[in-house]
Amino acid sequence: MFRRCFVAYSDKILCQDFPHARLVTMNKPKTLNALDMDMIEDLLTVYQRKHTDPSAVYILKGAGDKGFCAGGDVVSVTTDKTNTVGRSFFYREYQFNYHLMQMKAAHVSLWNGFVMGGGVGVSLPGRYRVTTERATFAMPETAIGMIPDVGATWFLPRMNSPALGLYLGLTGQRVKGSDLVHAGLGTHYVPSEKLPELEKALCTVEDANKVEEVLDGFATSLPPFSLQEHLPFIEQHFTVNEHTTAAQIVEAMKTAGDDNKIAKGALKSMSAFSPTAMELSVELFRRGAKLTDPKDAFHLEYLVDMHLCKPGSDFIEGVRALLVDKDKSPKWNPKTLKEVSPEYIASFFTPVSADQVVWHPTKNRVA
């Protein structure tokens, strides 16, 4: 088991060991603990030690009080002209995401503040996700020309309401607080003022089988699900079949009426987001719902990623417009959903080149 000690694997990943638990802190509060390549490598190191011991307990949190983890460092990925950063970043990030899925040890993520994109990937695959009233969840990738990834191809179609999963993936809409437990994204709702006490209780637990009992002891009853009244509409229009497209969903939102809050918000977002990324998201959701092994979800996402990392892609353009130059006027190509053909979408699911690396859950990537 662990020794009682404190270790800083880097200034960005802190690790404190207790006899039966390991507390890991993502320590980059100025960027809301956004993941970079070094952090991913450190997390892989921290988690792969002792991870086969089912009596171990891992607790993951973000430094500061504003964010658990607000995503990944996509600027470094998209501004690298050689694409070596993108190839390595997504490859290793997905290895960590998949590793969490396979861990026998209990894993508890403390969601307090923003939980977005890459932050979802380092927590949702674990066994427990504690959410506070300050937690804000989103998968906002389509806004920058990217796909909902980090295993979203697997977990969005398997939410309590799969249609809600697609709605969140396509529109980037946020879910907060106790609603995360209602949606099946969080597992326990705990007031933020109780987090320090909960953290202490988890770090000093002597039996991993008692973790759920500890969490249940701190959890409070849930207020009503704020999205409950909107679920029928969401399930009517965001349920995927063999012929569903993002273009069809947008048309349905246009005819729903200005007084429909969900339709109005979805239409505003989808009218601004990358047409290619939205259609790719629908196709990944469709394929993901049929999968029987989460490894295959990461294979698909990595295939698509390598296309999106090419010069001139919507991902490169979206990051430029929204995060680098910040002119907020991305020039999508194609410009409209109607111009995105099924053949074009299918091309993203083939290798970029004959020598493209195939994602593997454990093997080191070959450049």
N, C-alpha and C positions, 0 to 999 in steps of 0.2 A: 504494500500500500504506500501512500505518499508519506514523505517526511514533512514535518512542520517547518516551512521555510518560505522566504520571499525571493522570487526570481524575476528579473526584468529581461525577457528575451530580446527586447529592444526597447527604445523609448516609447514605442507605439503599442506593444503588447506586454502587459504585466501579468505575472502569474504568482499566485500565493497558494502554497500547499498546506493542507491540514491533514490529520491522520487518515481521513476517509474521503476527503473532498479536495478539489482544485478550483480555485476562483480565478477566472481569466477576465482581464479588463482590456477592452479596446481603447487605447489611450491617445486619441487625436481629437479632443473636444472642439478645437477651433474649426474643424471641417465636419463636425457632427460624427466623428469616428468613421469617416468614409474609408473604405478598404483600398490599400494600394498593394503592389506586388510583394513588398517586404512583409506586410502584415499577414498576407495569405500564407506565405512560406512559414512565418513564425507560428501561425495557428496550426498548420499541419504538423509542425514539430511538437508543439505543446499537446496536441490532442492524440497524436499517435503513440505517445508514451503511456503505457498502462491501460490503453483503451479497451483491451480484451477482458479486463477484469470487471465482471458484472457488479461487483460490490463498490465500485468507485462512483463518485458523484462529481459532475462537472457543472459549474455555474458560470454563465457568460453574461457580462454586462458592458455597457458603454460608459466611458468617463464623462463627467459633467451631468447636467440635469436637462439638457435639451434634446439629446439624441442617443438612442441605443446604437444605431448605425444607419446613416442616411444613404448608403449605396456604395458604389465602387468609383475608383478614380478613372473615369472614362476619358478625361482630358488627355492623360498620358497615353492611353490606348490609341486615341484617334489622331493625335498629333505626331505619332511615330511613323515616319515615312517608310520605314522598312517592314512594318507590321510585325516585328518580332515581339513587341510588348503585348499586342493583342493576342497573338498565338499562345504565348506563355500565360498571360493573365487569365484568360477564360479556361484554359486547360487545367491549370492548378486550382483555380477557384472552384470549378466543378468537381474536382477530385475531393476537395474539402467538403463541399455540399453532400456528395455521395457518401463520404466517410461518416458524416453525422448520421445519415440514414441507417448505416450498418452498425453503429456503436451499440455495444451491449450495456455500457455504462449509462446510468441515468444522466440526462442532460437538461439543465434548467436555464432558460434564457429570461432575463429580466427586461421586459419591454417597457421602457419609460422614456417618452419622447419619440423622435422619428424612427420608424422602422421601414426602410424603403430599399427596393432593389436588392443589392448585395447583402444588406442587413437582414433581409428575409431569408436569403440563402444560408446564412451562418446560424440560423436559429430555428426556422420552421421545421427542418428535418429532424430536430431533436425531439425528445419525448415530451417536454413540458415548456410552455411559453406563458409566463406570468405577465399580464397586461395591467397597466394602471390607467387611471382616468386621463393621464397625460400622453398615453401612447397614441401614435398616429401612423397607421399602416398604409402603404401605397406601392403599387407596381407601375411607375410612371414612364417606363421605357419607350413606349410608342411616341411620346412627345418629342424625343430626340432621335427618332428613326431607328430605334433598337427594338428588340423583342422582349417580352417578359421571359426572363431566363432563370438561372440558378435553380432549375428544377421546376419552374412554373408549369412547364409542359406536362409534368406529372401531377403536381398538387392542385392546380386550378380546376381541372375537370373532376377532382375528387373532393371538392369542398362540400359542405352540407347542401348547398345549392350550387350545382355546377354552372348554372346560368349566371349566378352572382360572380362566380370565378371569372367567366369570360367578360362580364361587364367591368370588373375591376381591371382586368388585363388590357382591355381595349381603351378604356376611358381614363385610366390613371386616377380614378376617384379615390378619395381617402376614406378609411374606416377607422373609427376612434374608440378608445376606451373599452367599455364592456361589450360594445357591438362586435368586437373581435372574437370574443368567446361565443357569442350567439352564432357568428358566421363559421365557427369551427377553426379559426386561425389561432386564437389563444386558447389556453386550457384553464387558466385560473385568473380571476379578477381580484386584485389586491390594491387598496388605496396606497398612493405613493408614499404617504407618511409612514407606512408600515414596512417599506422596503428595507431599510437598514436592519430592522429586527429580523425580518425574514431572511435576509442575506446571512446574518449571524447564525440563525438556526440551521440553515442549509450547510454552512461551512463546518458546523460542529456536529452534524448528524453522524451517528455511529453505524447506521445500517441503511444501505441504499433502498431497501424495501420500505423504509419509513419516510422516504421523500414525499410521496403523494400524501401521506398523512399530515406531514408538516405543511404542505401547500394548502391542503383542505382546511387546516386550522387557521390559516391567515386569510383565506378567500372570503369575500363577502357575497351576499346574494346579488343577483344581476337585476338592474333596472330593465324595463321593456326594451326590446330590440327596435331601434329607431327606423330600421329599414323594412320592418315586417309588413307594413301596409303597401310597400312598393314592390315586394317580391313577386306578386302575380304578374305585374307588368314586365319586370325584368325577366322572369321565366318565360313569358310569352315571346319576347323579342330577342333574347340572348341565348336561347337554347339552340345548340348546334346539331344540325343533321348533315347529311352528305353534300347538300347543296348550299348551305349557309355561307354567305359572304359578308364582309364588313360593309360593302356597298348596300346590300339589302337592309342591314341594320340601320344605316344612316337614313335611308329612305323611310323606314318605319318610324324613326324618331321625328322626321319632318312632318309626318301626318298625325302625330300624337296630340298636338295642340300646345299652345304656349303655356297653358296652366299646368302642364305635366312637368313637375320638378325634375324627375329622373331623365325624361326625354330631353328637356331643355339643356340640362347640364351635360348629358352625353353628346348631344349634337354640337355644343360649343367646343368641347374637347376634340371630338373626332373630325370636326371641320378644320382644325388647325394641325392635327397630327399627321405623321407620314403615312400616305396611302399604302405604300409597300409594307411598312411595318405592321399596319393594322391587318392587312390581308394575310401576312405571314403569321400573325398572332392567331387568327381564326384557324388557319391550316394546322399550326402546331397544336392548338387545342383539340382539333378534330383527331389528329393522329395520336396525341397523348392520351385521349380517352380510351383508346383501343389497346394501349400497351399493357403488358403484364409484368414488366421489369423496369424499374426506374433508371437503370443504366441506359436503356434505350432513349429515354427522354434527354439525357445529357449528350448522347451521340447526335441526336437531331439538332439540339441547340448549338452544339459546337460546329456542325456542318453549316448552319445558317450564319453563325457568327463570322466565319471566315469569309463569307461573301460580303457581309456588312462591314468588315474591316478593310475592304478594298478601297482604293482611292476613288472618289466620286460617288460613294454610296450615300444613302440617306442618313446613315448613322454618323458618318464623318461630317456631313453638312449640318445635321441637327445639333451636334455638340458644338460646332463652330458658331452657329447662329444663337444658341441659347446659353452656352457656357463660356465660350472663348471671346468672340467679338461682341456678343450680347446685343446684336441688332434685332433679335427676335423675329427675323424674317427669313426662315429657312426656305431654300429653293428646292422643293422636293422633285424627284424624278423617278417615275412619272408624277405629274402634278395632281392628278385626280384619281379617285378610286375606279372610275370607269375605264381608265387607261391601264389599270393593272390586270393583266391577263392571267388566266390559270397557268398557261405555259411559262410565263415569267416567274410566277410563284414556285412552280415545280423545279425550276432551274436552281433554286437555292438549296435544294435537297440533294444535290450532286456535288462531288468534290470540286473545289476551285481549280485544282490541278491534279495531274496524275500522281504526283508525289506528296499530296496533302496528308498530313499526319491525322490518323484516326484517334479520336479521344478514347482513352482507356482509364478505368477507375483507379488503377494502382501504378501502372508503368510510367516511368519518366518520359516526358515528351522529347521526341527527337526533332531537332531544328530542321 
